[in-house]
Amino acid sequence: QLQLEESGGGLVQPGGSLRLSCAASGFTLDYYAIAWFRQAPGKEREGVSCISSSGEGTNYPDSVKGRFTISRDNAKNTVYLQMNSLKPEDTAVYSCAADFKRQPTQDLCVMIDRFYDYWGQGTQVTVSA
């Protein structure tokens, strides 16, 4: 059974950092583009990062650029999201997702949620003093 499981969420003060992990089981992430999405109460789901299957390409929206960094460790079958300088508006449920075949190339990725077939359950991130 193909599964993704997020971990690493929690409560952090503004300006703090968290590292989220997305671990895969039942399949290898090597050939998949991986994205992180978030959804806050009453808001639409938003893509916050993605990494191409080759690992050569990443993508971030302006809202997190320079603060968030996505990386992958294929040996551990895990993708990470390092989040620094967190703001209260970063509060949301963060989910990772995997796509095998819809990305433009192996070196590019896009944060279009309908492109991603496999999703984790999400982990809560709360940024508050």
N, C-alpha and C positions, 0 to 999 in steps of 0.2 A: 504494500500500500504506500503510495507516494504521499509524503507529509512534509510540511514545513513547520517548524516550531520556533517562535520568537522568545527571547529572554533578555533581561537586562533593564527593563523598565523600572520606574519607581518615582519617588518624590525627590525633587532637587530644587535648590534655591536658584533664583535668577543669577545668571553668570556662571553657573556650575556646568558640569559635564556628565554625560552618560555614554556608555557604549552598549548598543543593542547587538544581539547576535541572532542569526537566522540559520538554524541547523536543519539540514535535509536528511530524511530517512526514506528508504525504499527506492531511491534513485540517486545518481551522481549529478552534482550541479555543474560539472565541467562544461557541458554544452548548452547551458541555459543562461540567458540574461536574467538578472535579478534586480528587482526594484523594491524600494520602500515607499509605502504610501501611509498617509495619516488621515484620520478623520476626527474632528472635534465635534462636540454636541451641537446639532443644528447647522452644521456646515457640510459642504460636499467633500468627498474624498479628494485628497491632493497628493500628487506624487512629489516626493522630497529627494529622491535620488535613484539612480540606476547604474548598473555596471554591466558592460557587455559580456558576452560569453567568453571572449578572449581575455577579458580583464583590461584591455587596452583603452577602452572608452568608458567615460563616466558622464553623468549629466545631473545638473542640479537646477532648481528654480532659483530666481534671484533672492527669494525669501530666506534661503538657507545657505546660499553660496558663500564660501569662506568660513563657514561655521561647522558644516557637516562634511564628513568624509566617508565614502563607501569603499570597502575593500573586500577581497575574497581570498579565502584560503582553501583551495580545492583539495588539498591533502586532508583537511579537517571537514570537508564538505559543508563549509560554513561561510556565510557572508556577514560582514560587520557594518554597523553604522556608528561612527564616532560623532557625537554631538557635543560641541563646545559652545560656550557663551550662550547658554540657553536662556530663552525669554519666556515670559508667561504665555505668549501667543503660540509657543511650540507645544503647549499642552494638548494632547490628543491620544487616541489609540493608534499605535504604529504597527503596521502589518507588512510582512515581506511577501513577495510573489515571484513566481518563476515562469519564464516563457522560453519555449524551445525553438519556435519556428517563425515568429512574426516580426522579429527585429529587422532593420534595414540590412545590416551586415553583422558579421561576428565581432566587428570592432566598434559598433555603434549600438546605442540603446535609446529607447524613448519611453517616457512615463505615461503611457496610455493604458488605463487599467483594463480595458477590454482585450488587450493583447495578451494578458497574463492568465494562464490556465490554472495554476496551482497557488493556493493562498494559505498562509498561516492564520491562526486565530487572533493574533494581535497581542500587544503588550501595552499597558497604560504608562504614559509618561505625563507627569504632572510637575509643572514648574511654578513654584509658589514660595513666597517668603513665610 
